[in-house]
C-alpha cells in the first residue's frame, strides 16, 4: 500500500519535474534545496503553533485555576477572627480580570453581611475569608469553579470568569476590632 503524499510534497514534486529533475522525490533532496525545504516547514509549524498559543493565552492570561489569597493589610493585633458559622460584615470591590468592576459595597457605602461557611455566598468567599482578622484586607482571585462557573451571572459576569475581590473585614458577630458593637461604632 502506497502512502498518500500531502499537498506540499505534491506541489514540490511538480515544481522539480518542471525544472527537469523528474526522478527526485522529497526524500532524496540534498544540499541547500533540501535544507531550505526543511527550514520552511519548521518555520511554518512554529508560526502556526505560536499563533495558537498567543490566541489562547491572551484570552485567559490572568485567569486562575485555584483560589489565590493575598493579604494586603493585617492589623498589628488580631483580637477577632472569622470562623465558619460566624456572622461577618465585609466591604468588597469585585472586578473581572480586565479590570471592569461588576459590584462594590464601597460604592454603595454598605458592607455585605452573611454567615461564613454556610453556602450563602460563592465558595471562593466561604474559603477565602476564613481566618481573616477584623480590619484585615485581602485580595481574592477566585477561579470560575469557585465563583459562578461556566454559566456566569449575566449580564455583568460572563461564564468561566475569574473573579477578583478586594475585601475588608469590618465585623465578626457584630463586633469590630476594638470589641465594640459594629452598630454603635458606625454611628460615631
Secondary structure as UniProt FT lines:
FT   HELIX           7..18
FT   TURN            19..20
FT   TURN            22..23
FT   HELIX           26..28
FT   HELIX           31..60
FT   TURN            61..62
FT   STRAND          68..73
FT   TURN            84..85
FT   STRAND          87..96
FT   TURN            97..98
FT   STRAND          101..104
FT   HELIX           105..108
FT   STRAND          112..115
FT   TURN            116..119
FT   HELIX           123..128
FT   TURN            129..131
FT   TURN            134..135
FT   STRAND          137..142
FT   HELIX           144..146
FT   TURN            147..151
FT   TURN            154..156
FT   TURN            159..160
FT   STRAND          163..172
FT   TURN            173..174
FT   TURN            177..178
FT   HELIX           182..186
//
